Amino acid sequence: MADDLSLNPSRDDFAALLDESLGGRDFMEGQVVHGKVVAIEKDFAIVDVGLKTEGRVPLKEFTAPGEDKPPLKAGDTVEVFLERVENAMGEAVISREKARREEAWTRLEGVYEKNEPVMGVIVGRVKGGFTVDLGGASAFLPGSQVDIRPVRDVGPLMGKEQPFAILKMDRPRGNIVVSRRAILEEARAEQRTELVSQLQEGEVREGVVKNITDYGAFVDLGGIDGLLHVTDMSWKRVNHPSQVLAVGDTVKVQIVKINPDTQRISLGMKQLQSDPWDGVEAKYPVGAKFTGRITNITDYGAFVELEPGVEGLVHVSEMSWTKKNVHPGKIVSTSQEVDVVVLDVDPSKRRVSLGLKQALQNPWEKFVAEHPIGTVVEGEVKNATEFGLFIGLDNDIDGMVHLSDLDWATPGEEAIAKYVKGETVKARVLDVDVEKERISLGIKQLSGDPLQGDTFRKGQTVTTTVTEVTSGGIEVKFGDEEAPMTAFIRKSDLSRDRADQRPERFAVGDRVDAQVTNVDKAARRISLSIKSLEMAEEKEAIEQFGSSDSGASLGDILGAALREKAQKE
């Protein structure tokens, strides 16, 4: 039975036998072990790791980046990774590269935890970046992490040992991501902090223009850049920095401000020049006239350069006497030289208010000087409104004829309908208000007022022309043909005899005599009556013929009176 047991050993017996066969050494696959180089054969190193058989390792696995051949010889002790104790050929399967990788991963994990840089070598190019050898472990260097600025040629950086920052590690997947840019930025930040500490606000330094943008220029002050804003380049207006500077120019600048938190440095060039605004009130007194150049045009006005560094604003309201609500660009143009008058100066706000129209004669003052009150002018009808007629005059100014000044007799609403836009008319100047820029004109004043004086008086006989027949009476006109008066004769005033008080007895165009019964100058109204005229004529006839022809009939008296009147005419 004991023999049977010896023929069927237990698992523990196998372990003992294996340990004996390995010479008592506690070898485990997947570990890094020490071995001894026993020979160099062609491209392989024969390494004894204490097993019954040696292992073969390619020499290239012992070659460091940048080396052609490894400095390896028989007798050297090396560390290798034991993959399998024995392969099909009876050899131990070992690897120097895997040993280096395991060693490197252990070392790099410690470095990563401490957030320390690690030395490495860029050894190859892959999609999206480069491969970096970190002393046995391979890492990925993204293209964006090579340098602070894009690098066109990475050749000089390859094969050169340099520091990298580990951004990410994933040992199960074997992924390591590194950055060279992070190291450079950190070094640059340290250098910048040191340089900033050496600078002082107000200090003057020389620098070189490195870059130009729309808003300014970056100037290298010797390892640190400062921003020279476009507004600090010159006291005069600068539309673009390229008008003043070019890349590579050496310039003298003053350190205007240093921000200790962001370490941003603001520079200035104009601060090294005298301020043209000093004594500006004395140089440009209010009311004085100067010649300047238009530098900029906006919706609200135009800027005029009086001297380099001193600009004034001509507000749109001060650009023209007559052109209202017009864009400044339609009145002036950029670079145009113009005469302006100083309206206000505020040195504290660095503002000068200018007037363009004040440099020209006020057209209303000119008009009243050339056309005193009472002068007759001629112009084109520009517009008719509910309150009057606008007439275009010289120098692009308008005069207005109020409805009440269109006609002596016709109501304004009816009189204005007679005029057509574009028609040329004459009018008399009634009043000019220069401050309010108003000119009052009158058309009816071209002819005398028929109600003034004794042109029409009560009891006067006038000859009228019928213009309209209505059921209540007749409308007639009389007086001056160019400016006739109108009146309405009521039905009861058409005749002394009631039977003849019929409006239909008259027709438009008939000439009829009537007597003035009332003159109301305030209301501009004249009352007429045919009946009153007939009664007056009858009375006159009785007075003239009644005493000598007593006993004569009224018909005889009137007949004689009418015959006498006819003979006189």
DOPARO-348806 format. One line per 8 residues: number of its first residue (from 1); their letters; for each residue x, y, z of C-alpha. Coordinates in Angstrom, 1 decimal. Layout:
<recs>
NUM> a> X:Y:Z | ... $
</recs>
This chain:
<recs>
1> maddlsln> 0.0:0.0:0.0 | 2.9:2.3:0.8 | 4.2:1.6:-2.7 | 0.9:2.7:-4.2 | 1.1:6.0:-2.4 | 4.6:6.6:-3.7 | 3.4:6.1:-7.2 | 0.6:8.7:-6.7 $
9> psrddfaa> 2.1:11.7:-4.9 | -0.1:14.4:-3.5 | -0.2:18.1:-4.6 | 2.1:19.0:-1.7 | 4.5:16.4:-2.9 | 4.6:18.1:-6.4 | 5.3:21.5:-4.9 | 8.1:20.0:-2.9 $
17> lldeslgg> 9.5:18.3:-6.0 | 9.2:21.6:-8.0 | 11.0:23.6:-5.3 | 13.7:21.0:-5.3 | 14.1:21.1:-9.0 | 14.4:24.9:-8.9 | 17.2:24.6:-6.5 | 15.2:25.9:-3.5 $
25> rdfmegqv> 14.6:29.3:-5.2 | 11.1:30.9:-4.8 | 10.5:32.0:-8.4 | 7.2:33.2:-9.5 | 6.1:34.1:-13.1 | 5.2:37.8:-13.6 | 8.0:39.1:-11.3 | 11.2:41.1:-11.9 $
33> vhgkvvai> 14.2:39.0:-11.0 | 18.0:39.5:-10.9 | 20.0:37.6:-13.5 | 23.6:37.3:-14.7 | 24.8:37.8:-18.3 | 26.7:34.6:-19.1 | 27.3:35.4:-22.8 | 26.7:37.7:-25.7 $
41> ekdfaivd> 25.6:35.9:-28.8 | 24.9:37.9:-32.0 | 21.9:40.1:-31.1 | 21.0:38.4:-27.9 | 22.3:38.3:-24.3 | 22.2:35.0:-22.5 | 21.0:35.6:-18.9 | 21.1:33.1:-16.0 $
49> vglktegr> 18.3:33.8:-13.6 | 19.0:30.7:-11.4 | 16.9:28.3:-13.3 | 18.0:25.1:-14.9 | 18.0:26.9:-18.2 | 19.0:30.4:-19.2 | 16.9:32.9:-21.1 | 17.6:34.9:-24.2 $
57> vplkefta> 17.0:38.7:-24.3 | 17.4:40.8:-27.5 | 20.3:43.3:-27.1 | 18.0:46.2:-28.3 | 16.1:45.9:-25.0 | 19.2:47.0:-23.1 | 19.8:49.9:-25.5 | 18.9:53.3:-24.1 $
65> pgedkppl> 17.4:56.0:-26.3 | 20.1:57.6:-28.4 | 22.5:54.6:-28.1 | 23.6:52.3:-30.9 | 24.9:49.4:-28.8 | 24.2:48.7:-25.1 | 27.2:48.9:-22.7 | 26.7:45.2:-21.7 $
73> kagdtvev> 29.2:42.4:-21.2 | 29.4:38.9:-19.8 | 29.3:38.9:-16.0 | 27.0:42.0:-15.7 | 24.1:41.7:-13.3 | 20.8:42.8:-14.8 | 17.1:42.9:-13.9 | 14.7:41.0:-16.1 $
81> flervena> 11.0:40.2:-16.1 | 10.2:36.5:-15.8 | 7.3:35.7:-18.1 | 7.4:31.9:-18.0 | 9.8:29.5:-16.3 | 10.2:27.3:-19.4 | 8.9:27.4:-23.0 | 8.6:24.7:-25.6 $
89> mgeavisr> 12.3:24.9:-26.2 | 13.1:24.5:-22.5 | 14.3:28.1:-22.1 | 13.2:30.6:-19.6 | 11.1:33.4:-21.2 | 12.5:36.7:-19.8 | 12.3:40.3:-20.9 | 14.5:43.3:-20.0 $
97> ekarreea> 12.0:45.8:-21.6 | 9.1:44.6:-19.5 | 11.3:44.7:-16.4 | 12.2:48.3:-17.2 | 8.5:49.1:-17.8 | 7.4:47.6:-14.4 | 10.2:49.4:-12.7 | 9.3:52.7:-14.5 $
105> wtrlegvy> 5.5:52.4:-13.7 | 6.3:52.0:-10.0 | 8.6:54.9:-10.1 | 6.3:57.1:-12.2 | 3.3:56.4:-9.9 | 5.3:57.9:-7.0 | 6.2:60.9:-9.1 | 2.6:61.4:-10.2 $
113> eknepvmg> 1.3:61.3:-6.7 | 3.8:64.0:-5.7 | 3.0:66.1:-8.8 | 6.6:66.3:-9.7 | 8.2:66.5:-13.3 | 9.7:63.5:-14.9 | 12.6:63.2:-17.4 | 11.8:61.7:-20.7 $
121> vivgrvkg> 12.8:61.6:-24.4 | 10.6:62.2:-27.4 | 11.3:59.0:-29.5 | 8.6:59.0:-32.2 | 5.6:60.6:-33.9 | 2.1:59.1:-33.8 | -1.3:60.4:-34.8 | -2.2:63.5:-32.9 $
129> gftvdlgg> 1.1:63.8:-31.1 | 4.3:62.0:-30.1 | 5.6:59.0:-28.0 | 7.9:59.7:-25.1 | 10.2:57.2:-23.3 | 10.0:57.8:-19.6 | 12.9:55.5:-18.7 | 11.1:52.3:-19.7 $
137> asaflpgs> 7.5:53.4:-19.8 | 6.0:54.8:-23.0 | 3.8:57.9:-22.8 | 1.7:60.0:-25.2 | 2.5:63.6:-25.8 | -0.4:65.5:-27.5 | 0.6:67.9:-30.2 | -1.0:70.8:-28.3 $
145> qvdirpvr> 1.2:70.0:-25.3 | 4.6:70.2:-27.0 | 5.1:74.0:-26.5 | 3.4:77.2:-25.4 | 3.1:78.2:-29.1 | 2.6:75.9:-32.1 | 5.9:74.3:-33.1 | 6.4:73.8:-36.9 $
153> dvgplmgk> 9.5:71.6:-36.6 | 9.8:69.2:-33.6 | 13.0:67.6:-35.0 | 15.4:69.5:-32.6 | 13.3:68.3:-29.6 | 13.4:64.6:-30.5 | 16.0:62.3:-28.8 | 16.8:65.0:-26.2 $
161> eqpfailk> 16.2:64.3:-22.5 | 13.9:66.9:-21.0 | 11.3:67.3:-18.3 | 7.6:66.5:-18.7 | 4.6:66.8:-16.5 | 2.4:63.7:-16.1 | -1.2:64.7:-16.8 | -2.8:61.2:-16.6 $
169> mdrprgni> -1.9:57.6:-15.7 | -3.9:54.4:-16.2 | -1.8:51.4:-15.3 | -4.4:48.7:-16.1 | -4.6:50.1:-19.6 | -1.0:51.1:-19.8 | -1.8:54.7:-20.7 | 0.3:57.7:-19.7 $
177> vvsrrail> -0.3:61.3:-21.0 | 2.4:63.9:-20.5 | 2.9:67.6:-21.2 | 6.0:69.6:-22.1 | 4.0:72.8:-22.3 | 3.0:72.6:-18.6 | 6.7:72.6:-17.6 | 7.4:75.6:-19.9 $
185> eearaeqr> 4.4:77.6:-18.6 | 5.4:76.9:-15.0 | 9.0:78.0:-15.7 | 7.7:81.0:-17.5 | 5.4:81.9:-14.7 | 8.3:81.8:-12.2 | 10.4:83.9:-14.5 | 7.6:86.3:-15.1 $
193> telvsqlq> 7.0:86.7:-11.3 | 10.7:87.4:-10.8 | 10.8:89.9:-13.7 | 7.6:91.7:-12.5 | 9.0:92.1:-9.1 | 11.9:94.0:-10.7 | 9.6:96.5:-12.4 | 8.0:99.7:-11.0 $
201> egevregv> 5.1:101.8:-12.2 | 6.3:105.0:-13.8 | 9.6:103.4:-14.8 | 10.8:104.0:-18.4 | 12.2:101.0:-20.3 | 13.1:100.1:-23.9 | 11.4:97.1:-25.5 | 10.9:95.4:-28.8 $
209> vknitdyg> 7.5:95.2:-30.5 | 6.6:91.5:-30.8 | 3.1:91.5:-32.0 | 0.5:94.0:-33.2 | -3.3:93.6:-32.8 | -6.3:95.8:-33.6 | -6.3:97.1:-30.0 | -2.6:97.6:-29.4 $
217> afvdlggi> 0.9:96.1:-29.5 | 2.8:93.6:-27.3 | 6.2:94.8:-26.3 | 9.0:92.5:-25.0 | 10.7:94.1:-22.0 | 13.4:91.4:-21.8 | 11.6:88.2:-21.0 | 8.3:89.6:-20.2 $
225> dgllhvtd> 5.6:91.2:-22.4 | 3.6:94.3:-21.7 | 0.5:95.6:-23.6 | 0.8:99.0:-25.2 | -2.9:99.9:-25.8 | -3.7:101.9:-29.0 | -5.1:104.8:-26.8 | -1.7:105.1:-25.1 $
233> mswkrvnh> 0.4:105.2:-28.2 | -0.1:108.9:-29.0 | -2.1:111.9:-27.8 | -3.6:112.2:-31.3 | -6.2:109.7:-32.6 | -4.7:106.4:-33.8 | -7.1:104.3:-35.9 | -4.8:101.3:-35.9 $
241> psqvlavg> -1.5:100.5:-34.1 | 0.2:99.7:-37.5 | 0.0:103.5:-38.2 | 2.5:104.0:-35.5 | 4.5:100.8:-34.9 | 5.8:97.7:-36.8 | 6.9:94.3:-35.5 | 10.6:94.5:-34.6 $
249> dtvkvqiv> 10.6:98.2:-33.7 | 12.6:99.2:-30.6 | 10.5:101.6:-28.6 | 10.8:103.5:-25.3 | 7.8:103.0:-23.1 | 6.6:103.9:-19.6 | 5.2:101.3:-17.3 | 1.7:102.7:-16.6 $
257> kinpdtqr> 0.3:100.0:-14.4 | 1.2:96.5:-13.0 | -1.5:94.2:-11.9 | 0.1:92.0:-9.1 | -2.7:89.4:-9.4 | -2.7:88.8:-13.1 | 0.9:90.1:-13.6 | -0.4:92.1:-16.6 $
265> islgmkql> 1.7:95.1:-17.5 | 0.2:98.2:-19.1 | 2.6:100.4:-21.1 | 2.3:103.9:-22.6 | 4.2:106.0:-25.1 | 2.2:109.2:-25.0 | 3.0:109.5:-21.3 | 6.6:110.4:-22.3 $
273> qsdpwdgv> 5.3:113.4:-24.3 | 3.9:116.7:-23.0 | 0.1:116.7:-22.6 | -1.4:118.9:-25.3 | -4.5:119.5:-23.1 | -2.4:121.5:-20.6 | -3.6:125.1:-20.9 | -6.2:124.2:-23.5 $
281> eakypvga> -8.6:126.9:-22.2 | -6.1:129.6:-23.0 | -5.3:128.2:-26.4 | -8.9:127.7:-27.4 | -11.1:130.4:-25.8 | -14.9:130.3:-26.2 | -16.1:132.2:-29.2 | -12.7:132.0:-31.1 $
289> kftgritn> -12.6:130.7:-34.7 | -10.1:128.0:-35.7 | -9.4:125.7:-38.7 | -9.3:122.0:-38.0 | -9.5:118.6:-39.8 | -12.3:116.1:-39.6 | -10.9:112.9:-38.1 | -14.1:110.8:-37.4 $
297> itdygafv> -17.8:111.0:-38.3 | -20.5:109.4:-36.1 | -24.3:109.4:-36.0 | -24.2:112.2:-33.4 | -21.6:114.5:-34.9 | -18.1:114.8:-36.2 | -14.7:115.1:-34.4 | -12.4:117.8:-35.5 $
305> elepgveg> -8.6:117.8:-34.7 | -7.5:121.3:-33.7 | -3.9:120.1:-33.1 | -2.3:116.6:-32.6 | -3.9:115.2:-29.5 | -6.7:117.8:-29.1 | -10.0:117.0:-30.8 | -13.3:118.7:-30.4 $
313> lvhvsems> -16.8:117.4:-31.2 | -19.2:119.2:-33.5 | -22.6:117.9:-32.4 | -25.0:117.2:-35.2 | -27.2:120.1:-34.0 | -24.3:122.5:-34.5 | -23.4:121.5:-38.0 | -25.8:123.4:-40.2 $
321> wtkknvhp> -28.3:126.3:-39.8 | -30.8:124.8:-42.2 | -30.1:121.0:-42.6 | -32.0:119.4:-39.7 | -32.1:115.7:-38.9 | -29.4:115.0:-41.5 | -26.5:112.5:-40.9 | -23.2:114.4:-40.4 $
329> gkivstsq> -21.7:112.4:-43.2 | -23.9:114.2:-45.7 | -22.5:117.6:-44.5 | -18.8:116.9:-44.0 | -16.3:114.2:-45.0 | -13.3:112.6:-43.3 | -10.0:114.6:-43.6 | -11.9:117.7:-44.8 $
337> evdvvvld> -10.6:121.0:-43.4 | -13.3:123.1:-41.8 | -13.7:126.3:-39.9 | -15.2:125.9:-36.4 | -16.0:128.1:-33.5 | -15.3:127.1:-29.9 | -18.6:126.8:-27.9 | -17.3:125.2:-24.6 $
345> vdpskrrv> -14.1:123.9:-23.1 | -14.0:121.3:-20.2 | -10.3:120.5:-19.4 | -11.2:118.1:-16.6 | -13.2:115.9:-19.0 | -10.9:116.7:-21.9 | -13.8:117.9:-24.0 | -14.1:120.8:-26.5 $
353> slglkqal> -17.5:121.5:-28.0 | -17.3:123.1:-31.4 | -19.8:124.7:-33.8 | -19.6:124.4:-37.6 | -22.6:126.6:-38.4 | -21.4:129.3:-36.1 | -18.4:129.9:-38.4 | -20.9:130.8:-41.1 $
361> qnpwekfv> -23.3:133.8:-41.2 | -26.7:133.1:-39.7 | -29.0:132.9:-42.7 | -31.8:134.5:-40.8 | -29.6:137.5:-39.8 | -28.5:137.7:-43.4 | -32.1:137.6:-44.7 | -33.4:140.3:-42.4 $
369> aehpigtv> -30.4:142.5:-43.4 | -31.1:142.0:-47.1 | -34.9:142.0:-46.8 | -36.2:144.4:-44.1 | -39.8:144.2:-42.8 | -42.2:145.2:-45.7 | -39.9:143.9:-48.5 | -41.6:141.8:-51.2 $
377> vegevkna> -39.9:138.4:-51.8 | -40.5:135.7:-54.3 | -40.2:131.9:-53.7 | -41.5:128.5:-54.5 | -44.3:126.9:-52.6 | -42.7:124.0:-50.6 | -45.6:122.7:-48.6 | -49.1:123.5:-47.5 $
385> tefglfig> -50.1:122.5:-43.9 | -53.2:123.0:-41.8 | -51.9:126.3:-40.4 | -50.2:127.8:-43.4 | -48.1:127.9:-46.6 | -44.3:127.3:-46.6 | -42.4:129.2:-49.2 | -38.7:128.5:-50.0 $
393> ldndidgm> -36.4:131.5:-49.8 | -32.7:132.2:-50.4 | -29.9:130.2:-48.5 | -32.2:127.2:-48.0 | -34.5:128.8:-45.5 | -38.3:128.9:-45.5 | -40.9:131.5:-44.7 | -44.5:130.8:-43.7 $
401> vhlsdldw> -47.7:132.5:-44.8 | -50.3:131.9:-42.1 | -53.8:131.0:-43.2 | -55.0:134.4:-42.0 | -52.5:136.2:-44.2 | -53.5:134.5:-47.5 | -56.5:136.6:-48.5 | -58.4:139.6:-47.1 $
409> atpgeeai> -61.9:138.2:-47.9 | -61.6:134.4:-48.5 | -61.3:132.1:-45.4 | -57.8:130.6:-45.0 | -59.0:127.0:-45.5 | -60.4:128.0:-48.9 | -57.6:130.3:-49.9 | -54.8:127.8:-49.3 $
417> akyvkget> -56.5:125.4:-51.7 | -55.7:127.8:-54.6 | -52.0:127.2:-54.2 | -50.0:124.3:-55.8 | -46.7:122.8:-54.6 | -43.8:124.1:-56.8 | -45.7:127.2:-57.8 | -43.8:130.5:-57.6 $
425> vkarvldv> -45.5:133.2:-55.5 | -44.8:136.7:-54.1 | -45.2:137.7:-50.5 | -44.4:140.5:-48.2 | -42.0:140.1:-45.2 | -44.1:140.7:-42.0 | -41.7:139.6:-39.3 | -38.3:137.8:-38.8 $
433> dvekeris> -37.4:136.1:-35.5 | -33.7:135.3:-35.7 | -33.5:133.4:-32.4 | -36.5:131.1:-33.3 | -35.4:131.0:-36.9 | -38.9:132.0:-38.2 | -39.9:134.3:-41.1 | -43.5:135.4:-41.3 $
441> lgikqlsg> -44.8:136.3:-44.7 | -48.1:137.6:-46.0 | -49.7:137.4:-49.5 | -52.8:139.4:-48.8 | -50.6:142.3:-47.7 | -49.4:142.8:-51.3 | -52.6:144.7:-51.8 | -54.1:147.3:-49.3 $
449> dplqgdtf> -56.7:146.3:-46.8 | -60.0:147.2:-48.3 | -61.5:147.8:-44.9 | -58.8:150.3:-43.9 | -59.7:154.0:-44.4 | -62.9:155.1:-46.1 | -62.9:152.6:-49.0 | -66.2:151.3:-47.8 $
457> rkgqtvtt> -68.6:153.3:-45.5 | -72.1:152.9:-44.3 | -74.7:154.3:-46.8 | -72.3:153.9:-49.7 | -73.7:152.4:-52.9 | -71.6:149.6:-54.4 | -72.0:147.5:-57.6 | -71.7:143.8:-57.0 $
465> tvtevtsg> -71.6:140.7:-59.0 | -73.7:137.7:-58.0 | -71.5:134.6:-57.3 | -74.1:132.3:-55.8 | -77.9:132.0:-55.4 | -79.3:130.2:-52.5 | -82.8:129.9:-51.0 | -81.9:132.3:-48.2 $
473> gievkfgd> -80.4:135.0:-50.4 | -77.5:135.7:-52.8 | -73.7:135.7:-52.4 | -72.0:138.7:-54.1 | -68.5:140.1:-54.6 | -67.4:143.7:-55.1 | -64.5:146.0:-54.8 | -60.9:145.3:-56.2 $
481> eeapmtaf> -61.0:142.5:-58.8 | -57.6:141.1:-57.6 | -58.7:141.1:-53.9 | -62.5:141.4:-54.0 | -64.7:141.6:-50.9 | -67.6:139.2:-50.5 | -71.0:139.7:-48.8 | -74.3:137.8:-48.4 $
489> irksdlsr> -77.5:139.7:-49.1 | -80.3:138.1:-47.2 | -83.7:137.3:-48.9 | -85.4:140.1:-46.9 | -82.9:142.7:-48.2 | -83.4:141.8:-51.9 | -86.3:144.2:-52.5 | -88.6:146.8:-50.8 $
497> dradqrpe> -91.6:144.9:-52.2 | -92.2:141.5:-50.6 | -93.2:140.0:-53.9 | -89.8:140.7:-55.3 | -87.8:139.2:-52.4 | -87.2:136.1:-54.4 | -83.6:135.0:-54.9 | -84.4:133.1:-58.0 $
505> rfavgdrv> -84.9:136.5:-59.7 | -81.1:136.7:-59.8 | -78.6:134.6:-61.7 | -74.8:134.1:-61.2 | -73.0:136.9:-63.0 | -75.8:139.5:-62.7 | -74.5:142.9:-61.7 | -76.6:144.4:-58.8 $
513> daqvtnvd> -76.3:147.7:-57.0 | -76.7:147.6:-53.2 | -76.2:149.9:-50.2 | -73.6:149.3:-47.4 | -75.6:149.0:-44.2 | -72.8:148.1:-41.8 | -68.9:147.9:-41.8 | -67.5:145.6:-39.0 $
521> kaarrisl> -63.7:146.0:-39.3 | -63.0:143.7:-36.4 | -65.0:140.8:-37.9 | -63.9:141.9:-41.4 | -67.5:141.9:-42.6 | -69.6:144.3:-44.7 | -73.4:144.0:-44.8 | -75.3:145.0:-48.0 $
529> sikslema> -78.9:145.6:-48.8 | -80.8:146.2:-52.1 | -83.9:147.1:-50.1 | -82.0:149.9:-48.2 | -80.8:151.3:-51.5 | -84.3:151.4:-53.0 | -85.7:153.1:-49.8 | -82.8:155.7:-49.9 $
537> eekeaieq> -83.4:156.5:-53.5 | -87.2:156.9:-52.8 | -86.5:159.2:-49.9 | -84.1:161.3:-52.0 | -86.7:161.6:-54.8 | -89.4:162.8:-52.4 | -87.0:165.3:-50.9 | -86.1:166.6:-54.4 $
545> fgssdsga> -89.4:166.6:-56.2 | -92.1:166.3:-53.5 | -92.3:170.1:-52.6 | -92.5:171.5:-56.1 | -94.8:168.8:-57.5 | -97.4:168.6:-54.7 | -100.3:166.5:-55.8 | -98.1:164.3:-58.0 $
553> slgdilga> -98.3:160.6:-57.5 | -95.4:158.6:-56.0 | -94.9:156.9:-59.4 | -94.5:160.2:-61.1 | -92.0:161.4:-58.5 | -89.9:158.2:-58.8 | -90.1:158.2:-62.5 | -88.8:161.8:-62.7 $
561> alrekaqk> -86.0:160.9:-60.3 | -84.9:157.9:-62.3 | -85.0:159.8:-65.5 | -82.8:162.6:-63.9 | -80.4:160.0:-62.7 | -80.2:158.3:-66.1 | -79.5:161.7:-67.7 | -76.6:162.4:-65.3 $
569> e> -75.0:159.0:-66.0 $
</recs>
